[in-house]
Amino acid sequence: MLIFVIVFFRSLHTTLTIIGWADYKRGDVRLTKAVTAHVNPFFKDLSKAIILIAKGKNKEAAEIMKKWT
């Protein structure tokens, strides 16, 4: 029984890492992140603010993000 427990816990991390990687690569993680970014109003405002900051319009970006603070 002790040998089983040792082998199980030593291989658990590797197995879970491989399963997680496969799910990320072949699963719908990228689709879920893209849908979340388009649907969530916080991320919409955040992306607008980042674009405005990149253009040097810091005051407009602060106004957009003011409602989230």
C-alpha distance (Angstrom), angle and dihedral (degrees) to the residues before:
residue distance angle dihedral
M1 . . .
L2 3.79 . .
I3 3.80 91.8 .
F4 3.81 90.4 52.3
V5 3.81 91.6 51.9
I6 3.80 92.4 48.9
V7 3.82 93.7 47.9
F8 3.80 91.6 44.0
F9 3.80 95.5 53.0
R10 3.80 93.7 42.0
S11 3.80 92.4 53.7
L12 3.82 97.2 37.6
H13 3.82 96.3 81.3
T14 3.80 93.8 48.0
T15 3.79 92.7 46.9
L16 3.79 93.5 48.7
T17 3.80 91.5 47.3
I18 3.81 91.8 53.0
I19 3.81 92.3 46.4
G20 3.82 91.3 48.5
W21 3.80 92.4 48.7
A22 3.81 91.7 49.4
D23 3.80 91.5 48.5
Y24 3.80 91.1 49.6
K25 3.80 94.2 48.5
R26 3.80 98.6 40.9
G27 3.77 101.4 22.6
D28 3.76 132.4 79.2
V29 3.82 98.2 -92.6
R30 3.79 93.0 114.5
L31 3.80 91.4 47.1
T32 3.80 92.1 48.3
K33 3.81 91.8 50.5
A34 3.81 91.3 49.2
V35 3.80 93.4 48.5
T36 3.80 91.4 46.8
A37 3.79 91.1 52.2
H38 3.80 92.0 52.2
V39 3.79 97.9 42.6
N40 3.80 103.4 39.3
P41 3.84 110.8 84.0
F42 3.81 92.3 -151.0
F43 3.79 92.2 59.8
K44 3.80 90.7 45.6
D45 3.79 90.7 54.7
L46 3.79 92.2 42.2
S47 3.80 92.8 53.5
K48 3.82 91.0 47.8
A49 3.80 89.8 50.1
I50 3.80 92.6 49.9
I51 3.79 91.1 51.3
L52 3.81 90.9 48.9
I53 3.81 91.6 49.3
A54 3.80 89.7 51.0
K55 3.80 88.4 53.2
G56 3.81 90.9 50.0
K57 3.82 95.9 -109.0
N58 3.79 96.6 128.6
K59 3.82 97.1 155.7
E60 3.80 92.7 55.2
A61 3.81 90.2 48.0
A62 3.81 90.4 50.9
E63 3.80 90.3 51.4
I64 3.79 91.9 52.5
M65 3.80 93.3 48.7
K66 3.82 94.6 42.2
K67 3.79 92.7 88.8
W68 3.81 90.9 58.1
T69 3.79 96.2 55.8
